[in-house]
């Protein structure tokens, strides 16, 4: 039965990667204490490749072109890495404290927040150069790009009282549209289906679901101690299914119906499993406190848990 579940997961991942047949799912995991990026093959948990990066690599994003963007706050650096080979393509330096990266749905542009300077930086991934910088607000931190690539939301701080909305009618030349207060302390944010943005809290036990058009709260879900993080199951390039939410301090991962906010399944995670990523039939969490990378299927049945690093922070899933 276990092998049937794993085989089904692999087939779903292959179909989610743009028609790749026989692809192997791989978790790209940042290990800031070791200044490394690890490629962990799923479901075996074996570290297939690793690469040393500028100091303090905390977060990683990977797009449809398989270019990974890794952000190192302490080094003030952003590194482009080939997600298949883990070869360093280019290192950009001179940032204040770059923190998070998000990739445009086209895979052409990457957006990086710099919380020390309140700046959003645009990187052209094809030309491998910085093409624009704009000031969006002090403490620019977590960010998310809308599924159609027209809007970008940024939490202004790790404990944000304001959210900035940025227009991407020209993805290489973003413009600040407005800032607003969500009425709670925000942390991370993710665009989901039904034209909504899921915003987590750093201080409360709830995740808030807002209208992407108005910013008004639709409903909230009580998950567990903040901060929480959200990922959605993906069909091809489209977020199509359930929401998955972590509460790292509550050792909890939940599956939520995105239409109603109803929790439909839950699982226990290693302590400190804050970040997560989903692709095809898999959901993977990483623990900043134990270093464990834990794999679940979409029913939240645990498939495997391994420890490639002393502290595992960011995770992005791809297919080799």
C-alpha positions as protocol buffer text, in pm:
chain_id: "A"
residue {
  index: 1
  type: UNK
  ca { x: 0 y: 0 z: 0 }
}
residue {
  index: 2
  type: UNK
  ca { x: 281 y: 241 z: 89 }
}
residue {
  index: 3
  type: UNK
  ca { x: 450 y: 188 z: -248 }
}
residue {
  index: 4
  type: UNK
  ca { x: 120 y: 242 z: -428 }
}
residue {
  index: 5
  type: UNK
  ca { x: 86 y: 579 z: -256 }
}
residue {
  index: 6
  type: UNK
  ca { x: 443 y: 678 z: -346 }
}
residue {
  index: 7
  type: UNK
  ca { x: 399 y: 573 z: -709 }
}
residue {
  index: 8
  type: UNK
  ca { x: 80 y: 776 z: -738 }
}
residue {
  index: 9
  type: UNK
  ca { x: 260 y: 1077 z: -592 }
}
residue {
  index: 10
  type: UNK
  ca { x: 539 y: 1052 z: -848 }
}
residue {
  index: 11
  type: UNK
  ca { x: 295 y: 1028 z: -1137 }
}
residue {
  index: 12
  type: UNK
  ca { x: 108 y: 1334 z: -1018 }
}
residue {
  index: 13
  type: UNK
  ca { x: 429 y: 1532 z: -984 }
}
residue {
  index: 14
  type: UNK
  ca { x: 528 y: 1441 z: -1338 }
}
residue {
  index: 15
  type: UNK
  ca { x: 196 y: 1561 z: -1476 }
}
residue {
  index: 16
  type: UNK
  ca { x: 227 y: 1886 z: -1279 }
}
residue {
  index: 17
  type: UNK
  ca { x: 559 y: 1974 z: -1434 }
}
residue {
  index: 18
  type: UNK
  ca { x: 434 y: 2067 z: -1776 }
}
residue {
  index: 19
  type: UNK
  ca { x: 403 y: 1718 z: -1915 }
}
residue {
  index: 20
  type: UNK
  ca { x: 735 y: 1577 z: -1797 }
}
residue {
  index: 21
  type: UNK
  ca { x: 724 y: 1198 z: -1802 }
}
residue {
  index: 22
  type: UNK
  ca { x: 910 y: 993 z: -1546 }
}
residue {
  index: 23
  type: UNK
  ca { x: 1039 y: 1298 z: -1360 }
}
residue {
  index: 24
  type: UNK
  ca { x: 1175 y: 1271 z: -1008 }
}
residue {
  index: 25
  type: UNK
  ca { x: 1042 y: 1518 z: -749 }
}
residue {
  index: 26
  type: UNK
  ca { x: 1318 y: 1710 z: -572 }
}
residue {
  index: 27
  type: UNK
  ca { x: 1304 y: 1946 z: -274 }
}
residue {
  index: 28
  type: UNK
  ca { x: 1548 y: 2238 z: -284 }
}
residue {
  index: 29
  type: UNK
  ca { x: 1618 y: 2317 z: 82 }
}
residue {
  index: 30
  type: UNK
  ca { x: 1815 y: 2606 z: 232 }
}
residue {
  index: 31
  type: UNK
  ca { x: 2045 y: 2536 z: 528 }
}
residue {
  index: 32
  type: UNK
  ca { x: 2149 y: 2875 z: 662 }
}
residue {
  index: 33
  type: UNK
  ca { x: 2375 y: 2745 z: 938 }
}
residue {
  index: 34
  type: UNK
  ca { x: 2581 y: 2553 z: 682 }
}
residue {
  index: 35
  type: UNK
  ca { x: 2551 y: 2815 z: 403 }
}
residue {
  index: 36
  type: UNK
  ca { x: 2424 y: 2545 z: 169 }
}
residue {
  index: 37
  type: UNK
  ca { x: 2143 y: 2463 z: -70 }
}
residue {
  index: 38
  type: UNK
  ca { x: 2055 y: 2092 z: -72 }
}
residue {
  index: 39
  type: UNK
  ca { x: 1871 y: 1895 z: -339 }
}
residue {
  index: 40
  type: UNK
  ca { x: 1674 y: 1624 z: -158 }
}
residue {
  index: 41
  type: UNK
  ca { x: 1532 y: 1353 z: -382 }
}
residue {
  index: 42
  type: UNK
  ca { x: 1181 y: 1242 z: -291 }
}
residue {
  index: 43
  type: UNK
  ca { x: 1057 y: 1012 z: -154 }
}
residue {
  index: 44
  type: UNK
  ca { x: 1393 y: 854 z: -59 }
}
residue {
  index: 45
  type: UNK
  ca { x: 1516 y: 1166 z: 122 }
}
residue {
  index: 46
  type: UNK
  ca { x: 1866 y: 1123 z: -19 }
}
residue {
  index: 47
  type: UNK
  ca { x: 2072 y: 1438 z: -71 }
}
residue {
  index: 48
  type: UNK
  ca { x: 2162 y: 1416 z: -440 }
}
residue {
  index: 49
  type: UNK
  ca { x: 2346 y: 1748 z: -473 }
}
residue {
  index: 50
  type: UNK
  ca { x: 2454 y: 2045 z: -265 }
}
residue {
  index: 51
  type: UNK
  ca { x: 2612 y: 2382 z: -331 }
}
residue {
  index: 52
  type: UNK
  ca { x: 2776 y: 2639 z: -103 }
}
residue {
  index: 53
  type: UNK
  ca { x: 2618 y: 2985 z: -120 }
}
residue {
  index: 54
  type: UNK
  ca { x: 2681 y: 3335 z: 19 }
}
residue {
  index: 55
  type: UNK
  ca { x: 2634 y: 3346 z: 396 }
}
residue {
  index: 56
  type: UNK
  ca { x: 2290 y: 3291 z: 547 }
}
residue {
  index: 57
  type: UNK
  ca { x: 2084 y: 3148 z: 258 }
}
residue {
  index: 58
  type: UNK
  ca { x: 1733 y: 3155 z: 399 }
}
residue {
  index: 59
  type: UNK
  ca { x: 1475 y: 3141 z: 124 }
}
residue {
  index: 60
  type: UNK
  ca { x: 1445 y: 2980 z: -218 }
}
residue {
  index: 61
  type: UNK
  ca { x: 1198 y: 3009 z: -505 }
}
residue {
  index: 62
  type: UNK
  ca { x: 1192 y: 2818 z: -832 }
}
residue {
  index: 63
  type: UNK
  ca { x: 992 y: 2898 z: -1144 }
}
residue {
  index: 64
  type: UNK
  ca { x: 872 y: 2717 z: -1456 }
}
residue {
  index: 65
  type: UNK
  ca { x: 1207 y: 2766 z: -1630 }
}
residue {
  index: 66
  type: UNK
  ca { x: 1377 y: 2574 z: -1344 }
}
residue {
  index: 67
  type: UNK
  ca { x: 1588 y: 2873 z: -1242 }
}
residue {
  index: 68
  type: UNK
  ca { x: 1610 y: 2888 z: -862 }
}
residue {
  index: 69
  type: UNK
  ca { x: 1653 y: 3216 z: -675 }
}
residue {
  index: 70
  type: UNK
  ca { x: 1816 y: 3195 z: -332 }
}
residue {
  index: 71
  type: UNK
  ca { x: 1823 y: 3491 z: -94 }
}
residue {
  index: 72
  type: UNK
  ca { x: 2102 y: 3543 z: 164 }
}
residue {
  index: 73
  type: UNK
  ca { x: 2014 y: 3832 z: 402 }
}
residue {
  index: 74
  type: UNK
  ca { x: 2339 y: 3849 z: 602 }
}
residue {
  index: 75
  type: UNK
  ca { x: 2555 y: 3846 z: 288 }
}
residue {
  index: 76
  type: UNK
  ca { x: 2329 y: 4098 z: 112 }
}
residue {
  index: 77
  type: UNK
  ca { x: 2326 y: 3863 z: -185 }
}
residue {
  index: 78
  type: UNK
  ca { x: 2082 y: 3697 z: -425 }
}
residue {
  index: 79
  type: UNK
  ca { x: 2202 y: 3388 z: -612 }
}
residue {
  index: 80
  type: UNK
  ca { x: 2064 y: 3236 z: -932 }
}
residue {
  index: 81
  type: UNK
  ca { x: 2106 y: 2859 z: -934 }
}
residue {
  index: 82
  type: UNK
  ca { x: 2026 y: 2604 z: -1204 }
}
residue {
  index: 83
  type: UNK
  ca { x: 1759 y: 2396 z: -1027 }
}
residue {
  index: 84
  type: UNK
  ca { x: 1859 y: 2077 z: -1211 }
}
residue {
  index: 85
  type: UNK
  ca { x: 2236 y: 2084 z: -1162 }
}
residue {
  index: 86
  type: UNK
  ca { x: 2268 y: 2321 z: -863 }
}
residue {
  index: 87
  type: UNK
  ca { x: 2536 y: 2511 z: -1052 }
}
residue {
  index: 88
  type: UNK
  ca { x: 2559 y: 2879 z: -960 }
}
residue {
  index: 89
  type: UNK
  ca { x: 2457 y: 3093 z: -1258 }
}
residue {
  index: 90
  type: UNK
  ca { x: 2509 y: 3439 z: -1109 }
}
residue {
  index: 91
  type: UNK
  ca { x: 2541 y: 3618 z: -774 }
}
residue {
  index: 92
  type: UNK
  ca { x: 2401 y: 3969 z: -722 }
}
residue {
  index: 93
  type: UNK
  ca { x: 2549 y: 4159 z: -428 }
}
residue {
  index: 94
  type: UNK
  ca { x: 2500 y: 4499 z: -267 }
}
residue {
  index: 95
  type: UNK
  ca { x: 2154 y: 4446 z: -118 }
}
residue {
  index: 96
  type: UNK
  ca { x: 2080 y: 4578 z: 232 }
}
residue {
  index: 97
  type: UNK
  ca { x: 1899 y: 4275 z: 370 }
}
residue {
  index: 98
  type: UNK
  ca { x: 1726 y: 4083 z: 91 }
}
residue {
  index: 99
  type: UNK
  ca { x: 1474 y: 3846 z: 234 }
}
residue {
  index: 100
  type: UNK
  ca { x: 1218 y: 3680 z: 7 }
}
residue {
  index: 101
  type: UNK
  ca { x: 1188 y: 3606 z: -364 }
}
residue {
  index: 102
  type: UNK
  ca { x: 886 y: 3537 z: -585 }
}
residue {
  index: 103
  type: UNK
  ca { x: 884 y: 3446 z: -953 }
}
residue {
  index: 104
  type: UNK
  ca { x: 643 y: 3578 z: -1216 }
}
residue {
  index: 105
  type: UNK
  ca { x: 415 y: 3308 z: -1367 }
}
residue {
  index: 106
  type: UNK
  ca { x: 597 y: 3349 z: -1700 }
}
residue {
  index: 107
  type: UNK
  ca { x: 924 y: 3250 z: -1534 }
}
residue {
  index: 108
  type: UNK
  ca { x: 1097 y: 3553 z: -1684 }
}
residue {
  index: 109
  type: UNK
  ca { x: 1120 y: 3784 z: -1383 }
}
residue {
  index: 110
  type: UNK
  ca { x: 1205 y: 3738 z: -1016 }
}
residue {
  index: 111
  type: UNK
  ca { x: 1102 y: 3989 z: -747 }
}
residue {
  index: 112
  type: UNK
  ca { x: 1311 y: 4026 z: -432 }
}
residue {
  index: 113
  type: UNK
  ca { x: 1221 y: 4226 z: -120 }
}
residue {
  index: 114
  type: UNK
  ca { x: 1487 y: 4413 z: 76 }
}
residue {
  index: 115
  type: UNK
  ca { x: 1352 y: 4480 z: 423 }
}
residue {
  index: 116
  type: UNK
  ca { x: 1648 y: 4698 z: 524 }
}
residue {
  index: 117
  type: UNK
  ca { x: 1573 y: 4944 z: 243 }
}
residue {
  index: 118
  type: UNK
  ca { x: 1203 y: 4888 z: 175 }
}
residue {
  index: 119
  type: UNK
  ca { x: 1284 y: 4818 z: -188 }
}
residue {
  index: 120
  type: UNK
  ca { x: 1150 y: 4570 z: -442 }
}
residue {
  index: 121
  type: UNK
  ca { x: 1413 y: 4456 z: -694 }
}
residue {
  index: 122
  type: UNK
  ca { x: 1329 y: 4305 z: -1034 }
}
residue {
  index: 123
  type: UNK
  ca { x: 1567 y: 4049 z: -1186 }
}
residue {
  index: 124
  type: UNK
  ca { x: 1538 y: 3945 z: -1551 }
}
residue {
  index: 125
  type: UNK
  ca { x: 1608 y: 3572 z: -1532 }
}
residue {
  index: 126
  type: UNK
  ca { x: 1671 y: 3537 z: -1905 }
}
residue {
  index: 127
  type: UNK
  ca { x: 1922 y: 3820 z: -1929 }
}
residue {
  index: 128
  type: UNK
  ca { x: 2044 y: 3755 z: -1573 }
}
residue {
  index: 129
  type: UNK
  ca { x: 2050 y: 4119 z: -1472 }
}
residue {
  index: 130
  type: UNK
  ca { x: 1871 y: 4360 z: -1241 }
}
residue {
  index: 131
  type: UNK
  ca { x: 1630 y: 4571 z: -1447 }
}
residue {
  index: 132
  type: UNK
  ca { x: 1448 y: 4783 z: -1189 }
}
residue {
  index: 133
  type: UNK
  ca { x: 1416 y: 4882 z: -823 }
}
residue {
  index: 134
  type: UNK
  ca { x: 1126 y: 5065 z: -657 }
}
residue {
  index: 135
  type: UNK
  ca { x: 1057 y: 5175 z: -302 }
}
residue {
  index: 136
  type: UNK
  ca { x: 743 y: 5003 z: -170 }
}
residue {
  index: 137
  type: UNK
  ca { x: 760 y: 5069 z: 204 }
}
residue {
  index: 138
  type: UNK
  ca { x: 978 y: 5019 z: 509 }
}
residue {
  index: 139
  type: UNK
  ca { x: 1039 y: 4657 z: 607 }
}
residue {
  index: 140
  type: UNK
  ca { x: 929 y: 4498 z: 276 }
}
residue {
  index: 141
  type: UNK
  ca { x: 929 y: 4127 z: 357 }
}
residue {
  index: 142
  type: UNK
  ca { x: 702 y: 3841 z: 243 }
}
residue {
  index: 143
  type: UNK
  ca { x: 551 y: 3877 z: -103 }
}
residue {
  index: 144
  type: UNK
  ca { x: 326 y: 3695 z: -348 }
}
residue {
  index: 145
  type: UNK
  ca { x: 252 y: 3733 z: -720 }
}
residue {
  index: 146
  type: UNK
  ca { x: -104 y: 3687 z: -845 }
}
residue {
  index: 147
  type: UNK
  ca { x: -179 y: 3389 z: -1071 }
}
residue {
  index: 148
  type: UNK
  ca { x: -231 y: 3612 z: -1377 }
}
residue {
  index: 149
  type: UNK
  ca { x: 88 y: 3808 z: -1305 }
}
residue {
  index: 150
  type: UNK
  ca { x: -93 y: 4143 z: -1282 }
}
residue {
  index: 151
  type: UNK
  ca { x: -57 y: 4214 z: -909 }
}
residue {
  index: 152
  type: UNK
  ca { x: 197 y: 4162 z: -634 }
}
residue {
  index: 153
  type: UNK
  ca { x: 127 y: 4193 z: -262 }
}
residue {
  index: 154
  type: UNK
  ca { x: 401 y: 4266 z: -7 }
}
residue {
  index: 155
  type: UNK
  ca { x: 381 y: 4249 z: 374 }
}
residue {
  index: 156
  type: UNK
  ca { x: 568 y: 4552 z: 506 }
}
residue {
  index: 157
  type: UNK
  ca { x: 755 y: 4381 z: 789 }
}
residue {
  index: 158
  type: UNK
  ca { x: 784 y: 4042 z: 949 }
}
residue {
  index: 159
  type: UNK
  ca { x: 514 y: 4171 z: 1187 }
}
residue {
  index: 160
  type: UNK
  ca { x: 337 y: 4385 z: 926 }
}
residue {
  index: 161
  type: UNK
  ca { x: 67 y: 4639 z: 1000 }
}
residue {
  index: 162
  type: UNK
  ca { x: 50 y: 4735 z: 632 }
}
residue {
  index: 163
  type: UNK
  ca { x: 40 y: 4554 z: 298 }
}
residue {
  index: 164
  type: UNK
  ca { x: 160 y: 4712 z: -26 }
}
residue {
  index: 165
  type: UNK
  ca { x: -10 y: 4633 z: -356 }
}
residue {
  index: 166
  type: UNK
  ca { x: 211 y: 4662 z: -664 }
}
residue {
  index: 167
  type: UNK
  ca { x: 92 y: 4669 z: -1025 }
}
residue {
  index: 168
  type: UNK
  ca { x: 265 y: 4449 z: -1282 }
}
residue {
  index: 169
  type: UNK
  ca { x: 103 y: 4561 z: -1607 }
}
residue {
  index: 170
  type: UNK
  ca { x: 465 y: 4578 z: -1721 }
}
residue {
  index: 171
  type: UNK
  ca { x: 626 y: 4296 z: -1520 }
}
residue {
  index: 172
  type: UNK
  ca { x: 974 y: 4446 z: -1561 }
}
residue {
  index: 173
  type: UNK
  ca { x: 861 y: 4790 z: -1436 }
}
residue {
  index: 174
  type: UNK
  ca { x: 641 y: 4746 z: -1127 }
}
residue {
  index: 175
  type: UNK
  ca { x: 459 y: 5042 z: -975 }
}
residue {
  index: 176
  type: UNK
  ca { x: 324 y: 5093 z: -627 }
}
residue {
  index: 177
  type: UNK
  ca { x: -57 y: 5122 z: -638 }
}
residue {
  index: 178
  type: UNK
  ca { x: -148 y: 5158 z: -272 }
}
residue {
  index: 179
  type: UNK
  ca { x: -87 y: 5045 z: 83 }
}
residue {
  index: 180
  type: UNK
  ca { x: -355 y: 4936 z: 326 }
}
residue {
  index: 181
  type: UNK
  ca { x: -394 y: 4804 z: 679 }
}
residue {
  index: 182
  type: UNK
  ca { x: -548 y: 4455 z: 694 }
}
residue {
  index: 183
  type: UNK
  ca { x: -661 y: 4514 z: 1053 }
}
residue {
  index: 184
  type: UNK
  ca { x: -428 y: 4253 z: 1204 }
}
residue {
  index: 185
  type: UNK
  ca { x: -55 y: 4180 z: 1223 }
}
residue {
  index: 186
  type: UNK
  ca { x: 36 y: 4008 z: 896 }
}
residue {
  index: 187
  type: UNK
  ca { x: 329 y: 3779 z: 822 }
}
residue {
  index: 188
  type: UNK
  ca { x: 315 y: 3577 z: 499 }
}
residue {
  index: 189
  type: UNK
  ca { x: 72 y: 3592 z: 207 }
}
residue {
  index: 190
  type: UNK
  ca { x: -24 y: 3364 z: -81 }
}
residue {
  index: 191
  type: UNK
  ca { x: -265 y: 3403 z: -371 }
}
residue {
  index: 192
  type: UNK
  ca { x: -522 y: 3126 z: -382 }
}
residue {
  index: 193
  type: UNK
  ca { x: -822 y: 3040 z: -599 }
}
residue {
  index: 194
  type: UNK
  ca { x: -1153 y: 3231 z: -602 }
}
residue {
  index: 195
  type: UNK
  ca { x: -966 y: 3564 z: -634 }
}
residue {
  index: 196
  type: UNK
  ca { x: -848 y: 3560 z: -275 }
}
residue {
  index: 197
  type: UNK
  ca { x: -525 y: 3622 z: -86 }
}
residue {
  index: 198
  type: UNK
  ca { x: -443 y: 3413 z: 220 }
}
residue {
  index: 199
  type: UNK
  ca { x: -259 y: 3616 z: 484 }
}
residue {
  index: 200
  type: UNK
  ca { x: -99 y: 3458 z: 790 }
}
residue {
  index: 201
  type: UNK
  ca { x: -33 y: 3618 z: 1126 }
}
residue {
  index: 202
  type: UNK
  ca { x: 287 y: 3634 z: 1329 }
}
residue {
  index: 203
  type: UNK
  ca { x: 113 y: 3679 z: 1662 }
}
residue {
  index: 204
  type: UNK
  ca { x: -230 y: 3513 z: 1648 }
}
residue {
  index: 205
  type: UNK
  ca { x: -362 y: 3165 z: 1579 }
}
residue {
  index: 206
  type: UNK
  ca { x: -559 y: 3257 z: 1267 }
}
residue {
  index: 207
  type: UNK
  ca { x: -503 y: 3282 z: 892 }
}
residue {
  index: 208
  type: UNK
  ca { x: -713 y: 3547 z: 718 }
}
residue {
  index: 209
  type: UNK
  ca { x: -856 y: 3512 z: 368 }
}
residue {
  index: 210
  type: UNK
  ca { x: -898 y: 3847 z: 191 }
}
residue {
  index: 211
  type: UNK
  ca { x: -1055 y: 3955 z: -135 }
}
residue {
  index: 212
  type: UNK
  ca { x: -773 y: 4023 z: -381 }
}
residue {
  index: 213
  type: UNK
  ca { x: -980 y: 4306 z: -531 }
}
residue {
  index: 214
  type: UNK
  ca { x: -1086 y: 4493 z: -217 }
}
residue {
  index: 215
  type: UNK
  ca { x: -861 y: 4362 z: 62 }
}
residue {
  index: 216
  type: UNK
  ca { x: -1171 y: 4293 z: 273 }
}
residue {
  index: 217
  type: UNK
  ca { x: -1170 y: 3981 z: 492 }
}
residue {
  index: 218
  type: UNK
  ca { x: -1384 y: 3693 z: 362 }
}
residue {
  index: 219
  type: UNK
  ca { x: -1323 y: 3450 z: 648 }
}
residue {
  index: 220
  type: UNK
  ca { x: -1049 y: 3333 z: 885 }
}
residue {
  index: 221
  type: UNK
  ca { x: -925 y: 2991 z: 993 }
}
residue {
  index: 222
  type: UNK
  ca { x: -785 y: 2906 z: 1335 }
}
residue {
  index: 223
  type: UNK
  ca { x: -478 y: 2693 z: 1272 }
}
residue {
  index: 224
  type: UNK
  ca { x: -238 y: 2729 z: 1566 }
}
residue {
  index: 225
  type: UNK
  ca { x: 40 y: 2951 z: 1695 }
}
residue {
  index: 226
  type: UNK
  ca { x: 188 y: 3198 z: 1447 }
}
residue {
  index: 227
  type: UNK
  ca { x: 370 y: 3241 z: 1227 }
}
residue {
  index: 228
  type: UNK
  ca { x: 187 y: 3023 z: 976 }
}
residue {
  index: 229
  type: UNK
  ca { x: 259 y: 2961 z: 608 }
}
residue {
  index: 230
  type: UNK
  ca { x: 29 y: 2855 z: 322 }
}
residue {
  index: 231
  type: UNK
  ca { x: 68 y: 2651 z: 2 }
}
residue {
  index: 232
  type: UNK
  ca { x: -187 y: 2518 z: -247 }
}
residue {
  index: 233
  type: UNK
  ca { x: -199 y: 2195 z: -440 }
}
residue {
  index: 234
  type: UNK
  ca { x: -122 y: 2266 z: -805 }
}
residue {
  index: 235
  type: UNK
  ca { x: -255 y: 2122 z: -1132 }
}
residue {
  index: 236
  type: UNK
  ca { x: -10 y: 2212 z: -1410 }
}
residue {
  index: 237
  type: UNK
  ca { x: 64 y: 2581 z: -1349 }
}
residue {
  index: 238
  type: UNK
  ca { x: -271 y: 2650 z: -1176 }
}
residue {
  index: 239
  type: UNK
  ca { x: -359 y: 2641 z: -808 }
}
residue {
  index: 240
  type: UNK
  ca { x: -659 y: 2415 z: -822 }
}
residue {
  index: 241
  type: UNK
  ca { x: -718 y: 2235 z: -497 }
}
residue {
  index: 242
  type: UNK
  ca { x: -682 y: 2244 z: -123 }
}
residue {
  index: 243
  type: UNK
  ca { x: -488 y: 2488 z: 91 }
}
residue {
  index: 244
  type: UNK
  ca { x: -221 y: 2351 z: 323 }
}
residue {
  index: 245
  type: UNK
  ca { x: -122 y: 2557 z: 627 }
}
residue {
  index: 246
  type: UNK
  ca { x: 156 y: 2506 z: 881 }
}
residue {
  index: 247
  type: UNK
  ca { x: 182 y: 2615 z: 1241 }
}
residue {
  index: 248
  type: UNK
  ca { x: 543 y: 2543 z: 1329 }
}
residue {
  index: 249
  type: UNK
  ca { x: 511 y: 2609 z: 1701 }
}
residue {
  index: 250
  type: UNK
  ca { x: 194 y: 2399 z: 1724 }
}
residue {
  index: 251
  type: UNK
  ca { x: 360 y: 2112 z: 1530 }
}
residue {
  index: 252
  type: UNK
  ca { x: 65 y: 2112 z: 1294 }
}
residue {
  index: 253
  type: UNK
  ca { x: -12 y: 2090 z: 921 }
}
residue {
  index: 254
  type: UNK
  ca { x: -375 y: 2126 z: 812 }
}
residue {
  index: 255
  type: UNK
  ca { x: -562 y: 2080 z: 486 }
}
residue {
  index: 256
  type: UNK
  ca { x: -835 y: 2337 z: 422 }
}
residue {
  index: 257
  type: UNK
  ca { x: -1121 y: 2367 z: 174 }
}
residue {
  index: 258
  type: UNK
  ca { x: -1038 y: 2701 z: 6 }
}
residue {
  index: 259
  type: UNK
  ca { x: -1404 y: 2777 z: -69 }
}
residue {
  index: 260
  type: UNK
  ca { x: -1526 y: 2758 z: 289 }
}
residue {
  index: 261
  type: UNK
  ca { x: -1220 y: 2764 z: 516 }
}
residue {
  index: 262
  type: UNK
  ca { x: -1319 y: 2431 z: 670 }
}
residue {
  index: 263
  type: UNK
  ca { x: -1030 y: 2215 z: 798 }
}
residue {
  index: 264
  type: UNK
  ca { x: -1068 y: 1872 z: 640 }
}
residue {
  index: 265
  type: UNK
  ca { x: -751 y: 1696 z: 759 }
}
residue {
  index: 266
  type: UNK
  ca { x: -453 y: 1755 z: 990 }
}
residue {
  index: 267
  type: UNK
  ca { x: -117 y: 1597 z: 1064 }
}
residue {
  index: 268
  type: UNK
  ca { x: 159 y: 1633 z: 1319 }
}
residue {
  index: 269
  type: UNK
  ca { x: 488 y: 1783 z: 1198 }
}
residue {
  index: 270
  type: UNK
  ca { x: 836 y: 1808 z: 1354 }
}
residue {
  index: 271
  type: UNK
  ca { x: 866 y: 2107 z: 1586 }
}
residue {
  index: 272
  type: UNK
  ca { x: 945 y: 2426 z: 1399 }
}
residue {
  index: 273
  type: UNK
  ca { x: 809 y: 2315 z: 1059 }
}
residue {
  index: 274
  type: UNK
  ca { x: 716 y: 2663 z: 939 }
}
residue {
  index: 275
  type: UNK
  ca { x: 777 y: 2656 z: 564 }
}
residue {
  index: 276
  type: UNK
  ca { x: 619 y: 2429 z: 308 }
}
residue {
  index: 277
  type: UNK
  ca { x: 577 y: 2369 z: -64 }
}
residue {
  index: 278
  type: UNK
  ca { x: 345 y: 2159 z: -277 }
}
residue {
  index: 279
  type: UNK
  ca { x: 360 y: 2011 z: -625 }
}
residue {
  index: 280
  type: UNK
  ca { x: 150 y: 1739 z: -782 }
}
residue {
  index: 281
  type: UNK
  ca { x: 62 y: 1484 z: -514 }
}
residue {
  index: 282
  type: UNK
  ca { x: 314 y: 1602 z: -254 }
}
residue {
  index: 283
  type: UNK
  ca { x: 333 y: 1848 z: 35 }
}
residue {
  index: 284
  type: UNK
  ca { x: 676 y: 1901 z: 195 }
}
residue {
  index: 285
  type: UNK
  ca { x: 756 y: 2089 z: 517 }
}
residue {
  index: 286
  type: UNK
  ca { x: 1094 y: 2199 z: 655 }
}
residue {
  index: 287
  type: UNK
  ca { x: 1184 y: 2244 z: 1021 }
}
residue {
  index: 288
  type: UNK
  ca { x: 1402 y: 2538 z: 1117 }
}
residue {
  index: 289
  type: UNK
  ca { x: 1442 y: 2393 z: 1466 }
}
residue {
  index: 290
  type: UNK
  ca { x: 1514 y: 2024 z: 1396 }
}
residue {
  index: 291
  type: UNK
  ca { x: 1642 y: 2029 z: 1036 }
}
residue {
  index: 292
  type: UNK
  ca { x: 1387 y: 1771 z: 923 }
}
residue {
  index: 293
  type: UNK
  ca { x: 1232 y: 1763 z: 576 }
}
residue {
  index: 294
  type: UNK
  ca { x: 897 y: 1583 z: 594 }
}
residue {
  index: 295
  type: UNK
  ca { x: 691 y: 1459 z: 301 }
}
residue {
  index: 296
  type: UNK
  ca { x: 313 y: 1407 z: 297 }
}
residue {
  index: 297
  type: UNK
  ca { x: 64 y: 1308 z: 30 }
}
residue {
  index: 298
  type: UNK
  ca { x: -243 y: 1523 z: -30 }
}
residue {
  index: 299
  type: UNK
  ca { x: -439 y: 1331 z: 233 }
}
residue {
  index: 300
  type: UNK
  ca { x: -168 y: 1430 z: 483 }
}
residue {
  index: 301
  type: UNK
  ca { x: -40 y: 1077 z: 526 }
}
residue {
  index: 302
  type: UNK
  ca { x: 328 y: 1106 z: 617 }
}
residue {
  index: 303
  type: UNK
  ca { x: 547 y: 936 z: 357 }
}
residue {
  index: 304
  type: UNK
  ca { x: 897 y: 1013 z: 482 }
}
residue {
  index: 305
  type: UNK
  ca { x: 1101 y: 1238 z: 711 }
}
residue {
  index: 306
  type: UNK
  ca { x: 1476 y: 1297 z: 680 }
}
residue {
  index: 307
  type: UNK
  ca { x: 1730 y: 1535 z: 833 }
}
residue {
  index: 308
  type: UNK
  ca { x: 1970 y: 1675 z: 570 }
}
residue {
  index: 309
  type: UNK
  ca { x: 2073 y: 1979 z: 777 }
}
residue {
  index: 310
  type: UNK
  ca { x: 2088 y: 2112 z: 1132 }
}
residue {
  index: 311
  type: UNK
  ca { x: 1829 y: 2376 z: 1040 }
}
residue {
  index: 312
  type: UNK
  ca { x: 1612 y: 2362 z: 727 }
}
residue {
  index: 313
  type: UNK
  ca { x: 1433 y: 2685 z: 642 }
}
residue {
  index: 314
  type: UNK
  ca { x: 1319 y: 2746 z: 285 }
}
residue {
  index: 315
  type: UNK
  ca { x: 1187 y: 2479 z: 50 }
}
residue {
  index: 316
  type: UNK
  ca { x: 1087 y: 2481 z: -316 }
}
residue {
  index: 317
  type: UNK
  ca { x: 980 y: 2174 z: -511 }
}
residue {
  index: 318
  type: UNK
  ca { x: 1085 y: 2095 z: -867 }
}
residue {
  index: 319
  type: UNK
  ca { x: 1118 y: 1792 z: -1096 }
}
residue {
  index: 320
  type: UNK
  ca { x: 1437 y: 1647 z: -1244 }
}
